[in-house]
Amino acid sequence: MWDPDAYLRFADERSRPFFDLLARVPTTDPATVVDLGCGPGTLTAHLHRRWPGATIRGLDSSPEMIAAARALPEAQTVRFEVGDVHDWHVTPDVGVVIANAVLQWVSDHEALLASWADELPAGATLAFQVPGNFDAPSHVAIREVAALPAWRDRLAGVVRGSNTVLPAAGYAELLARRGLVIDAWETTYLHELPADGSDHPVMRWVEGTALRPVRSTLNDADWAAFRAELNPRLAAAYPVQNGRVWFPFRRIFVVARR
């Protein structure tokens, strides 16, 4: 289950890659723009401002996220729907497809990308970004705790491994083979997270994303014990300095045009 409040806890930091991705999309006058994995819809609203003449659609598999999106004032101009990306297809009217930090949750997303690329109309753009930090100390610590005897059996296959996403060159080659023109790059953001609570700030960050499958699997008591085991590991990996933590976060971007 997604928690919109937890996800938006670091809204400014999480939104920056979206705007960096959007800035490289060259399409000027699309008929329809689709935001796959739109989450709570706060970023999808900016697509209407970028392309005011387009039909804007937001799709997310989480009913909680779509409920939050539909409560926004922008819901009057954006069509928000609950849906699975596996069931979505590019239609001839689609000029821009945005997939911002969603494909890392899809185990077979390479096949989906290939399918969408083949369906992409002439002049249309497929733009996506995924986290590239699955080798980061935060995720290493999560996998270490998940492998402990107390949780190993229940969390087998729940926590994602270091091979969850491809490098930028891997996505570039995949989509170039489908005949698309590629603009791909990687960026490491250095987020300044305030240490102003009882939990380590990186714990508060990963609770909104990487730990979501863990939380949905464990009961309240086991979740509290898991967090208690993870907190000191994160504190050791990301020391607090002058009331803050510097948190490097690598992301992979691809803009592909037919």
FENNORRA-V904847 format. One record per residue. N is the residue number from 0. OMEGA is omega in radians with two decimals (NA if undefined). Layout:
n:N omega:OMEGA
n:N omega:OMEGA
This chain:
n:0 omega:3.09
n:1 omega:3.07
n:2 omega:-3.12
n:3 omega:-3.13
n:4 omega:3.12
n:5 omega:-3.14
n:6 omega:-3.09
n:7 omega:-3.10
n:8 omega:3.09
n:9 omega:-2.99
n:10 omega:-3.11
n:11 omega:-3.13
n:12 omega:-3.12
n:13 omega:-3.08
n:14 omega:-3.07
n:15 omega:3.10
n:16 omega:3.10
n:17 omega:-3.11
n:18 omega:3.06
n:19 omega:3.08
n:20 omega:-3.08
n:21 omega:-3.10
n:22 omega:-3.10
n:23 omega:3.12
n:24 omega:-3.03
n:25 omega:-3.06
n:26 omega:-3.02
n:27 omega:-3.01
n:28 omega:-3.13
n:29 omega:3.05
n:30 omega:-3.11
n:31 omega:3.07
n:32 omega:-3.10
n:33 omega:3.09
n:34 omega:-3.12
n:35 omega:-3.04
n:36 omega:-2.99
n:37 omega:3.13
n:38 omega:-3.09
n:39 omega:2.99
n:40 omega:-3.07
n:41 omega:3.11
n:42 omega:3.12
n:43 omega:-3.14
n:44 omega:-3.14
n:45 omega:3.10
n:46 omega:3.09
n:47 omega:3.12
n:48 omega:3.12
n:49 omega:-3.10
n:50 omega:-3.03
n:51 omega:3.14
n:52 omega:-3.07
n:53 omega:2.92
n:54 omega:-3.09
n:55 omega:3.11
n:56 omega:3.04
n:57 omega:-3.09
n:58 omega:3.08
n:59 omega:-3.12
n:60 omega:-3.07
n:61 omega:3.06
n:62 omega:3.13
n:63 omega:3.13
n:64 omega:-3.13
n:65 omega:3.07
n:66 omega:3.10
n:67 omega:-3.14
n:68 omega:-3.11
n:69 omega:3.09
n:70 omega:-3.14
n:71 omega:3.03
n:72 omega:-3.11
n:73 omega:3.14
n:74 omega:3.08
n:75 omega:-3.10
n:76 omega:3.14
n:77 omega:3.12
n:78 omega:-3.14
n:79 omega:-3.07
n:80 omega:2.96
n:81 omega:3.14
n:82 omega:-3.13
n:83 omega:-3.14
n:84 omega:3.11
n:85 omega:-3.09
n:86 omega:-3.07
n:87 omega:3.10
n:88 omega:3.06
n:89 omega:3.08
n:90 omega:-3.03
n:91 omega:-3.12
n:92 omega:-3.05
n:93 omega:3.12
n:94 omega:-3.14
n:95 omega:3.01
n:96 omega:3.10
n:97 omega:3.04
n:98 omega:-3.02
n:99 omega:3.08
n:100 omega:3.09
n:101 omega:-3.00
n:102 omega:3.11
n:103 omega:3.10
n:104 omega:-3.03
n:105 omega:-3.00
n:106 omega:-3.11
n:107 omega:-3.00
n:108 omega:3.08
n:109 omega:3.09
n:110 omega:3.09
n:111 omega:3.13
n:112 omega:3.12
n:113 omega:3.14
n:114 omega:3.12
n:115 omega:3.13
n:116 omega:3.14
n:117 omega:-3.11
n:118 omega:-3.00
n:119 omega:3.13
n:120 omega:3.09
n:121 omega:3.13
n:122 omega:-3.10
n:123 omega:-3.05
n:124 omega:3.00
n:125 omega:-3.08
n:126 omega:-3.14
n:127 omega:2.98
n:128 omega:3.12
n:129 omega:3.02
n:130 omega:3.08
n:131 omega:-3.00
n:132 omega:-3.06
n:133 omega:3.00
n:134 omega:-3.10
n:135 omega:3.13
n:136 omega:3.13
n:137 omega:-3.10
n:138 omega:3.04
n:139 omega:3.14
n:140 omega:3.11
n:141 omega:-3.14
n:142 omega:3.11
n:143 omega:-3.13
n:144 omega:-3.14
n:145 omega:-3.12
n:146 omega:3.11
n:147 omega:-3.07
n:148 omega:-3.09
n:149 omega:-3.04
n:150 omega:-2.97
n:151 omega:-3.06
n:152 omega:-3.08
n:153 omega:-3.07
n:154 omega:3.08
n:155 omega:-3.13
n:156 omega:-3.12
n:157 omega:-3.12
n:158 omega:-3.06
n:159 omega:-3.11
n:160 omega:-3.07
n:161 omega:-3.12
n:162 omega:-3.07
n:163 omega:-3.11
n:164 omega:3.05
n:165 omega:2.92
n:166 omega:-3.12
n:167 omega:-3.13
n:168 omega:3.11
n:169 omega:3.08
n:170 omega:3.14
n:171 omega:-3.13
n:172 omega:3.13
n:173 omega:-3.05
n:174 omega:3.06
n:175 omega:3.09
n:176 omega:3.09
n:177 omega:3.06
n:178 omega:-3.12
n:179 omega:3.05
n:180 omega:-2.91
n:181 omega:2.91
n:182 omega:-3.05
n:183 omega:-3.14
n:184 omega:3.07
n:185 omega:3.10
n:186 omega:2.98
n:187 omega:3.09
n:188 omega:3.05
n:189 omega:-3.08
n:190 omega:3.04
n:191 omega:-3.09
n:192 omega:-3.13
n:193 omega:3.08
n:194 omega:-3.01
n:195 omega:3.13
n:196 omega:-3.11
n:197 omega:3.10
n:198 omega:3.04
n:199 omega:-3.08
n:200 omega:3.10
n:201 omega:3.02
n:202 omega:3.14
n:203 omega:3.11
n:204 omega:-3.02
n:205 omega:3.06
n:206 omega:-3.10
n:207 omega:-3.07
n:208 omega:-2.97
n:209 omega:-3.10
n:210 omega:-3.10
n:211 omega:3.12
n:212 omega:3.11
n:213 omega:-3.12
n:214 omega:-3.11
n:215 omega:-3.12
n:216 omega:-3.03
n:217 omega:3.01
n:218 omega:-3.02
n:219 omega:-3.10
n:220 omega:-3.13
n:221 omega:3.08
n:222 omega:3.11
n:223 omega:3.13
n:224 omega:3.10
n:225 omega:3.14
n:226 omega:-3.14
n:227 omega:3.10
n:228 omega:-3.07
n:229 omega:-3.05
n:230 omega:-3.12
n:231 omega:3.09
n:232 omega:3.08
n:233 omega:3.12
n:234 omega:3.11
n:235 omega:-3.10
n:236 omega:-3.09
n:237 omega:-3.07
n:238 omega:3.07
n:239 omega:3.12
n:240 omega:3.12
n:241 omega:3.06
n:242 omega:-3.12
n:243 omega:3.06
n:244 omega:3.03
n:245 omega:-2.98
n:246 omega:3.10
n:247 omega:-3.11
n:248 omega:-3.13
n:249 omega:3.09
n:250 omega:-3.10
n:251 omega:-3.06
n:252 omega:3.05
n:253 omega:2.96
n:254 omega:-3.06
n:255 omega:-3.04
n:256 omega:3.07
n:257 omega:NA
